[in-house]
Amino acid sequence: MSPSPPRTALLVLLLLVFIAVVCKETTHASALNAATTMGVSPQRVERIQRYLEKINKPAVKSIKSPDGDIIDCVLMNKQLALDHPLLKNHKIQRPASRSRAGNQRPRNGTTRRAWQAWNHVGNCPEGTVSVRRTTVEDVLRAGSLSRFGKKKVHERITMINVWEPSVEKNSEFSLSQIWLSAGSYERKDLNTIEVGWQDASTGNWWLSYDNIDVGYWPAAIFTQLVSYATSVQWGGEIVNNDVNGQHTTTQMGSGHFAEEGYQKASYFRNVEVVNSANGLYSPSISPSETNANCYDIAISSTTDWGTYFYYGGPGRNPKCP
């Protein structure tokens, strides 16, 4: 068995193959000046800068996005993922087959391009991939270099109702997503990814958007997800800093409780998984709530929506002080 890669690797080892977009020359801001205003010592900034020099690969072109991010166009064979020791001689791959059960669902309308704020300017050169540049501020938000980039079936399909929840503090977040896992914390062999379908011929886990294959996590980096996932979770997650003993007002989902239903509460519908026979089916799911007075969930099923659930909440309220 190959040695287990560090947890940080599983967050950055998405090999990008989609020729992503928009690159333009720009001037890089001074990380030292930015960090100084945050009360960070020059020595700490220097350590962070050395780390960033390793992970921010040389760009063919760069652009400063309207939202403040810097997007680098990096040669496909120079991307960070290929620094991993298990991928020393790895060759960029394409999916072996598109005939997945997940593609059998009828689509409404035509295929759309994925647009982000910087996608409206132009395109990266052929043979490059777009990568958001990691900054000193990104590392500082994590608290330390050691914590930066860390977070505590063959395919799964669902439709997610997306909202814009309010977040109380910059150090908190609110997300809605899917978790795929195999292994366990107890055995110290837990493998997780938070999006993807598995190419049965290679074991690679692919990220696709609107029938565009964006990239993949190579089977070589996994010890347990090489063949399939053993657990799938759908739902929401928030960070609660519990300032002054009070629960955060950071919202989950739409900020409404599950009981408020359609057009109010956020939902996942048509929750399905693909098995080893490439068959699509609705699994039996069980609810799990950390504090139902702050955020809750309600599961049901219909002919049109299949298995679905409403979830979320406002955070701090009279029942969640």
Sine and cosine of phi, psi and omega as CSV:
sin_phi,cos_phi,sin_psi,cos_psi,sin_omega,cos_omega
0.00,0.00,0.67,-0.75,0.02,-1.00
-0.93,0.36,0.51,-0.86,0.03,-1.00
-0.89,0.45,0.54,-0.84,-0.02,-1.00
-0.96,0.29,0.79,-0.61,0.03,-1.00
-0.95,0.30,0.40,-0.91,0.04,-1.00
-0.88,0.47,0.45,-0.89,-0.05,-1.00
-0.85,0.53,-0.57,0.82,-0.01,-1.00
-0.87,0.50,-0.53,0.85,-0.05,-1.00
-0.89,0.45,-0.59,0.80,-0.06,-1.00
-0.92,0.39,-0.29,0.96,0.01,-1.00
-1.00,0.00,-0.34,0.94,-0.10,-1.00
-0.90,-0.44,-0.06,1.00,-0.13,-0.99
-1.00,0.00,0.47,0.88,0.14,-0.99
-0.98,0.20,0.92,-0.38,0.02,-1.00
-0.99,0.16,0.89,-0.46,-0.08,-1.00
-1.00,0.04,0.76,-0.65,0.05,-1.00
-0.84,-0.54,-0.26,0.97,0.03,-1.00
-0.96,0.29,0.77,-0.64,0.01,-1.00
-0.97,0.26,1.00,-0.08,-0.12,-0.99
-0.99,0.15,-0.19,-0.98,-0.43,-0.90
-0.85,-0.53,0.31,-0.95,0.28,-0.96
0.90,0.44,0.97,-0.26,0.10,-1.00
-0.61,-0.79,0.60,-0.80,-0.07,-1.00
-0.33,-0.94,0.54,-0.84,0.00,-1.00
-0.90,0.43,0.61,-0.79,0.02,-1.00
-0.51,-0.86,0.23,-0.97,0.03,-1.00
-0.99,-0.12,0.76,-0.65,-0.03,-1.00
-0.99,0.16,0.70,-0.71,0.02,-1.00
-0.96,0.30,0.38,-0.93,0.01,-1.00
-0.98,0.17,0.92,-0.40,0.01,-1.00
-0.91,0.41,-0.57,0.82,-0.02,-1.00
-0.90,0.44,-0.71,0.70,0.01,-1.00
-0.88,0.47,-0.67,0.74,-0.02,-1.00
-0.90,0.44,-0.69,0.73,-0.03,-1.00
-0.94,0.35,-0.59,0.81,0.01,-1.00
-0.86,0.51,-0.64,0.77,0.01,-1.00
-0.92,0.38,-0.29,0.96,0.02,-1.00
-0.99,-0.10,0.10,0.99,0.05,-1.00
0.97,0.26,0.53,0.85,-0.03,-1.00
-0.98,-0.19,0.67,-0.74,-0.03,-1.00
-0.93,0.36,0.51,-0.86,0.05,-1.00
-0.85,0.52,-0.56,0.83,0.00,-1.00
-0.90,0.43,-0.67,0.74,0.02,-1.00
-0.92,0.38,-0.64,0.77,0.03,-1.00
-0.88,0.48,-0.64,0.77,0.00,-1.00
-0.89,0.45,-0.66,0.75,0.03,-1.00
-0.89,0.45,-0.67,0.74,0.01,-1.00
-0.91,0.42,-0.65,0.76,-0.01,-1.00
-0.89,0.46,-0.63,0.77,0.04,-1.00
-0.88,0.47,-0.63,0.78,0.04,-1.00
-0.91,0.41,-0.69,0.72,-0.03,-1.00
-0.91,0.42,-0.54,0.84,0.04,-1.00
-0.90,0.45,-0.45,0.89,0.02,-1.00
-0.99,0.17,-0.62,0.78,-0.13,-0.99
-1.00,-0.07,-0.41,0.91,0.06,-1.00
-1.00,0.02,0.98,-0.19,-0.11,-0.99
-0.97,0.24,0.45,-0.90,0.01,-1.00
-0.82,0.57,0.69,-0.73,-0.06,-1.00
-0.97,-0.23,0.63,-0.78,0.14,-0.99
-0.94,0.34,-0.67,0.74,0.09,-1.00
-0.55,-0.84,0.34,-0.94,0.03,-1.00
-0.63,-0.78,0.38,-0.92,0.07,-1.00
-0.60,-0.80,0.63,-0.78,0.14,-0.99
-1.00,-0.01,0.91,-0.41,-0.05,-1.00
-0.94,0.35,0.46,-0.89,0.07,-1.00
-0.83,0.55,-0.43,0.90,0.01,-1.00
-1.00,0.04,0.09,1.00,0.08,-1.00
0.98,-0.20,-0.31,0.95,0.02,-1.00
-0.94,0.33,0.44,-0.90,0.16,-0.99
-0.95,-0.32,0.82,-0.57,-0.02,-1.00
-0.96,-0.27,0.85,-0.53,0.02,-1.00
-0.98,-0.19,0.68,-0.73,0.13,-0.99
-1.00,-0.09,0.95,-0.31,-0.10,-0.99
-0.95,-0.32,0.66,-0.75,0.06,-1.00
-0.82,0.57,0.69,-0.72,-0.10,-0.99
-0.81,0.58,-0.64,0.77,-0.05,-1.00
-1.00,0.06,0.14,0.99,0.04,-1.00
-0.90,-0.43,0.08,1.00,-0.08,-1.00
-0.92,0.39,0.40,-0.92,-0.12,-0.99
-0.82,0.57,-0.62,0.79,-0.08,-1.00
-0.82,0.58,-0.54,0.84,-0.08,-1.00
-0.97,0.23,-0.04,1.00,0.12,-0.99
-0.97,0.25,-0.29,0.96,-0.06,-1.00
-0.91,0.42,0.70,-0.71,-0.06,-1.00
-0.86,0.51,-0.49,0.87,0.01,-1.00
-0.97,0.26,-0.16,0.99,-0.01,-1.00
-0.90,-0.44,0.44,0.90,-0.09,-1.00
-0.83,0.55,-0.67,0.74,-0.02,-1.00
-0.91,-0.40,0.43,0.91,-0.07,-1.00
-0.95,0.31,0.66,-0.75,0.08,-1.00
-0.95,-0.32,0.72,-0.69,0.00,-1.00
-0.83,0.55,0.73,-0.69,-0.08,-1.00
-0.89,-0.46,0.26,-0.96,0.13,-0.99
-0.89,-0.46,0.43,-0.90,0.01,-1.00
-0.89,0.45,0.64,-0.77,-0.05,-1.00
-0.95,0.30,-0.49,0.87,-0.08,-1.00
-0.51,-0.86,0.57,-0.82,0.10,-1.00
-0.96,-0.27,0.07,1.00,-0.08,-1.00
-1.00,0.05,0.85,0.52,0.00,-1.00
-1.00,-0.04,0.46,-0.89,0.05,-1.00
-0.85,0.52,-0.54,0.84,-0.01,-1.00
-0.90,0.43,-0.34,0.94,0.03,-1.00
-1.00,0.01,0.02,1.00,-0.06,-1.00
-0.99,0.11,-0.20,0.98,0.00,-1.00
-0.95,0.30,0.75,-0.66,0.02,-1.00
-0.86,0.51,0.59,-0.81,0.01,-1.00
-0.94,-0.33,0.59,-0.81,0.05,-1.00
-0.99,-0.11,0.79,-0.62,0.05,-1.00
0.98,0.18,-0.18,-0.98,-0.05,-1.00
-0.99,-0.13,0.27,-0.96,0.02,-1.00
-0.91,0.40,0.67,-0.74,-0.02,-1.00
-0.92,-0.38,0.47,-0.88,0.13,-0.99
-0.99,0.17,0.51,-0.86,0.03,-1.00
-0.99,0.14,0.86,-0.50,-0.03,-1.00
-0.92,-0.40,0.72,-0.69,0.20,-0.98
-0.86,-0.52,0.03,-1.00,-0.11,-0.99
-0.83,0.55,-0.61,0.79,-0.07,-1.00
-1.00,0.05,-0.07,1.00,-0.03,-1.00
-0.96,0.28,-0.14,0.99,-0.07,-1.00
-1.00,0.03,0.02,1.00,-0.10,-1.00
-0.99,-0.13,-0.65,0.76,-0.06,-1.00
0.09,-1.00,-0.51,-0.86,-0.05,-1.00
-0.69,-0.72,0.51,-0.86,0.15,-0.99
-0.96,0.28,0.43,-0.90,0.04,-1.00
-0.88,0.47,0.48,-0.88,0.06,-1.00
-0.86,0.51,0.65,-0.76,-0.01,-1.00
1.00,-0.01,0.06,1.00,0.05,-1.00
-0.88,-0.47,0.28,-0.96,0.08,-1.00
-0.82,-0.58,0.48,-0.88,0.00,-1.00
-1.00,-0.01,0.75,-0.66,-0.04,-1.00
-0.71,-0.71,0.80,-0.60,0.07,-1.00
-0.93,0.36,0.79,-0.61,-0.03,-1.00
-0.95,0.31,0.76,-0.65,0.07,-1.00
-0.98,0.20,0.69,-0.72,-0.08,-1.00
-0.90,-0.43,0.21,-0.98,0.09,-1.00
-0.85,0.53,-0.66,0.75,0.00,-1.00
-0.87,0.49,-0.60,0.80,0.04,-1.00
-0.86,0.51,-0.71,0.70,-0.01,-1.00
-0.92,0.39,-0.67,0.74,-0.03,-1.00
-0.90,0.44,-0.57,0.82,0.04,-1.00
-0.89,0.45,-0.46,0.89,0.01,-1.00
-0.97,0.23,-0.28,0.96,0.02,-1.00
0.99,-0.17,-0.59,0.80,0.01,-1.00
-0.27,-0.96,0.29,-0.96,0.05,-1.00
-0.88,0.47,-0.59,0.81,-0.05,-1.00
-0.92,0.39,-0.45,0.89,-0.01,-1.00
-0.99,-0.10,-0.22,0.97,-0.08,-1.00
-0.90,0.44,0.75,-0.66,0.06,-1.00
0.99,0.11,0.06,1.00,-0.05,-1.00
-0.95,-0.30,0.52,-0.86,0.11,-0.99
-0.56,-0.83,0.71,-0.70,0.11,-0.99
-0.96,0.29,0.00,0.00,0.00,0.00
0.00,0.00,0.15,-0.99,0.01,-1.00
-0.84,-0.53,-0.44,0.90,0.00,-1.00
-0.23,-0.97,0.46,-0.89,0.13,-0.99
-0.65,-0.76,0.56,-0.83,-0.15,-0.99
-0.76,-0.65,0.63,-0.78,0.11,-0.99
-0.27,-0.96,0.26,-0.97,0.10,-0.99
-0.91,-0.41,0.81,-0.59,-0.10,-1.00
-0.95,-0.31,0.74,-0.67,0.08,-1.00
-1.00,0.06,0.93,-0.37,-0.17,-0.99
-0.99,-0.15,0.74,-0.68,0.02,-1.00
-0.82,-0.57,-0.13,-0.99,0.05,-1.00
-0.81,-0.59,0.98,0.19,-0.08,-1.00
-0.92,0.39,0.51,-0.86,0.05,-1.00
-0.98,0.19,0.69,-0.73,0.03,-1.00
-0.89,-0.46,0.80,-0.60,-0.13,-0.99
-0.93,0.36,-0.69,0.72,-0.08,-1.00
-0.75,-0.66,0.44,-0.90,0.01,-1.00
-0.88,0.47,-0.44,0.90,-0.02,-1.00
-0.99,0.13,-0.03,1.00,0.04,-1.00
-0.95,-0.31,0.22,-0.98,0.09,-1.00
-0.48,-0.88,0.25,-0.97,0.09,-1.00
-0.68,-0.73,0.77,-0.63,-0.02,-1.00
-0.66,-0.75,0.36,-0.93,0.15,-0.99
-0.78,-0.62,0.78,-0.63,-0.09,-1.00
-0.26,-0.96,-0.05,-1.00,0.03,-1.00
-0.86,-0.51,0.63,-0.78,0.03,-1.00
-0.88,-0.47,0.76,-0.65,0.12,-0.99
-0.91,-0.41,0.72,-0.70,-0.04,-1.00
-0.52,-0.85,0.33,-0.94,0.14,-0.99
-0.46,-0.89,0.49,-0.87,-0.10,-1.00
1.00,0.03,-0.22,-0.97,-0.04,-1.00
-0.43,-0.90,0.38,-0.93,0.10,-0.99
-0.89,0.45,-0.64,0.77,-0.07,-1.00
-0.87,0.50,-0.66,0.75,0.00,-1.00
-1.00,0.04,-0.03,1.00,0.00,-1.00
0.84,0.54,0.60,0.80,0.03,-1.00
-0.75,-0.66,0.44,0.90,-0.05,-1.00
-0.93,0.36,0.80,-0.60,0.14,-0.99
-0.91,-0.41,0.74,-0.67,0.06,-1.00
-0.66,-0.75,0.54,-0.84,0.25,-0.97
-0.68,-0.73,0.29,-0.96,-0.12,-0.99
-0.87,-0.49,0.23,0.97,0.12,-0.99
-0.21,-0.98,0.47,-0.88,0.13,-0.99
0.64,-0.77,0.38,-0.92,0.17,-0.99
-0.78,-0.62,0.48,-0.88,-0.11,-0.99
-0.98,-0.19,0.77,-0.64,0.13,-0.99
-0.98,0.18,0.93,-0.36,-0.12,-0.99
-0.89,0.47,-0.47,0.88,-0.07,-1.00
-0.98,0.19,-0.38,0.92,-0.04,-1.00
-0.88,-0.47,-0.39,0.92,-0.09,-1.00
0.99,0.11,-0.04,1.00,0.03,-1.00
-0.94,0.35,0.57,-0.82,0.07,-1.00
-0.98,-0.21,0.88,-0.47,-0.12,-0.99
-0.98,-0.17,0.60,-0.80,0.17,-0.99
-0.97,-0.23,0.84,-0.55,0.02,-1.00
-0.81,-0.58,0.53,-0.85,0.07,-1.00
-0.66,-0.75,0.85,-0.53,0.02,-1.00
0.80,0.60,0.69,0.72,-0.01,-1.00
0.92,0.39,0.26,0.96,0.12,-0.99
-0.97,-0.24,0.83,-0.56,0.06,-1.00
-0.99,0.14,0.95,-0.31,-0.11,-0.99
-0.98,0.17,-0.66,0.75,-0.04,-1.00
0.09,-1.00,-0.11,-0.99,-0.08,-1.00
-0.48,-0.88,0.37,-0.93,0.16,-0.99
-0.99,-0.14,0.90,-0.43,-0.06,-1.00
-0.89,0.45,0.61,-0.79,0.02,-1.00
-0.84,0.54,-0.46,0.89,-0.07,-1.00
-0.89,0.45,-0.38,0.92,-0.06,-1.00
-1.00,0.05,-0.13,0.99,-0.06,-1.00
-0.98,-0.21,0.48,-0.88,0.15,-0.99
-0.95,-0.31,-0.47,0.88,-0.06,-1.00
-0.89,-0.45,-0.47,0.88,-0.02,-1.00
-1.00,0.01,0.26,0.97,-0.02,-1.00
-0.89,0.46,-0.65,0.76,-0.09,-1.00
-0.97,-0.23,-0.65,0.76,-0.04,-1.00
-0.15,-0.99,0.18,-0.98,0.09,-1.00
-0.99,-0.11,0.52,-0.86,0.03,-1.00
-0.96,-0.27,-0.20,0.98,-0.02,-1.00
-0.56,-0.83,0.65,-0.76,0.07,-1.00
-0.76,-0.65,0.71,-0.71,0.05,-1.00
-0.78,-0.63,0.60,-0.80,0.08,-1.00
-0.82,-0.57,0.58,-0.81,0.07,-1.00
0.43,-0.90,-0.38,-0.93,-0.05,-1.00
-0.84,-0.54,0.31,-0.95,-0.01,-1.00
-0.51,-0.86,0.63,-0.78,0.08,-1.00
-0.72,-0.70,0.28,-0.96,0.17,-0.99
-0.96,-0.29,0.77,-0.64,0.02,-1.00
-0.90,-0.45,0.95,-0.30,-0.01,-1.00
-0.97,0.23,-0.19,0.98,0.11,-0.99
0.81,0.58,0.75,0.66,-0.04,-1.00
-0.93,0.36,0.77,-0.64,0.02,-1.00
0.83,0.55,0.51,0.86,0.04,-1.00
0.97,0.22,0.10,1.00,0.00,-1.00
-0.97,-0.23,0.60,-0.80,0.08,-1.00
-0.93,0.36,0.53,-0.85,0.02,-1.00
-0.91,0.41,0.42,-0.91,0.13,-0.99
-1.00,-0.06,0.12,0.99,0.06,-1.00
-0.86,0.51,0.78,-0.62,-0.06,-1.00
-1.00,0.07,0.42,-0.91,0.15,-0.99
-0.90,-0.43,0.66,-0.75,-0.03,-1.00
0.92,0.38,-0.85,-0.52,0.03,-1.00
-1.00,-0.06,-0.12,0.99,-0.10,-1.00
1.00,-0.03,0.01,1.00,0.03,-1.00
-0.95,-0.33,0.50,-0.87,0.05,-1.00
-0.95,0.32,0.37,-0.93,-0.05,-1.00
-0.84,0.54,-0.61,0.80,-0.07,-1.00
-0.89,0.45,-0.30,0.96,-0.01,-1.00
-0.97,0.23,-0.27,0.96,0.22,-0.98
0.93,0.36,-0.38,-0.93,-0.16,-0.99
-0.85,0.52,0.66,-0.75,-0.03,-1.00
0.95,0.32,0.02,1.00,0.09,-1.00
-0.86,-0.52,-0.87,0.50,-0.05,-1.00
-1.00,0.05,0.50,-0.86,0.09,-1.00
-0.96,0.28,0.44,-0.90,-0.03,-1.00
-0.54,-0.84,0.36,-0.93,0.27,-0.96
-0.92,-0.40,0.75,-0.66,0.05,-1.00
-0.74,-0.67,0.24,-0.97,-0.07,-1.00
0.78,0.62,0.77,0.64,0.01,-1.00
-0.96,0.29,0.90,-0.44,-0.07,-1.00
-0.61,-0.79,0.35,-0.93,0.09,-1.00
-0.75,-0.66,0.36,-0.93,0.04,-1.00
-0.94,-0.34,0.79,-0.61,-0.03,-1.00
-1.00,-0.05,-0.07,-1.00,-0.09,-1.00
-0.92,0.39,-0.32,0.95,0.04,-1.00
-1.00,-0.02,0.19,0.98,-0.03,-1.00
0.90,0.43,0.47,0.88,0.03,-1.00
-0.99,-0.11,0.62,-0.79,-0.03,-1.00
-0.98,-0.19,0.80,-0.60,0.01,-1.00
-0.51,-0.86,0.33,-0.94,0.03,-1.00
-1.00,0.00,0.87,-0.49,-0.04,-1.00
-0.98,0.17,0.27,-0.96,0.14,-0.99
-0.99,0.12,0.84,-0.54,-0.05,-1.00
-0.87,-0.49,0.49,-0.87,-0.02,-1.00
-0.84,-0.54,0.67,-0.74,-0.01,-1.00
-0.97,0.25,0.47,-0.88,0.08,-1.00
-0.59,-0.81,0.82,-0.58,-0.03,-1.00
-0.78,-0.63,0.71,-0.70,0.07,-1.00
-0.97,0.23,-0.70,0.72,0.03,-1.00
-0.47,-0.88,0.98,-0.17,-0.09,-1.00
-0.91,0.41,-0.27,0.96,0.06,-1.00
-0.97,0.24,-0.31,0.95,-0.01,-1.00
-0.97,-0.22,-0.68,0.73,0.00,-1.00
-0.51,-0.86,0.68,-0.74,-0.02,-1.00
-0.68,-0.73,-0.05,-1.00,-0.09,-1.00
-0.53,-0.85,0.55,-0.84,0.05,-1.00
-0.63,-0.78,0.85,-0.52,-0.08,-1.00
-0.98,-0.21,0.60,-0.80,0.06,-1.00
-0.39,-0.92,-0.12,-0.99,0.05,-1.00
-0.41,-0.91,0.53,-0.85,0.09,-1.00
-0.61,-0.79,0.13,-0.99,0.03,-1.00
-0.90,0.43,-0.71,0.71,-0.06,-1.00
-0.97,0.24,-0.67,0.75,-0.09,-1.00
-1.00,-0.09,-0.09,1.00,-0.05,-1.00
0.84,0.54,-0.58,-0.81,0.11,-0.99
-0.97,0.25,0.77,-0.64,-0.01,-1.00
-0.53,-0.85,0.23,-0.97,0.10,-0.99
-0.45,-0.89,0.57,-0.82,0.19,-0.98
-1.00,-0.08,0.51,-0.86,-0.04,-1.00
-0.37,-0.93,0.23,-0.97,0.12,-0.99
0.87,-0.48,-0.22,-0.97,-0.01,-1.00
0.29,-0.96,0.09,-1.00,-0.10,-0.99
-1.00,0.02,-0.13,0.99,-0.15,-0.99
0.99,0.15,-0.72,-0.69,-0.09,-1.00
-0.84,0.54,0.76,-0.65,0.03,-1.00
-0.35,-0.94,0.07,-1.00,-0.05,-1.00
-0.81,0.59,-0.51,0.86,0.03,-1.00
-1.00,-0.03,-0.10,0.99,-0.01,-1.00
-0.72,-0.70,0.95,0.30,-0.12,-0.99
-0.94,0.33,0.00,0.00,0.00,0.00
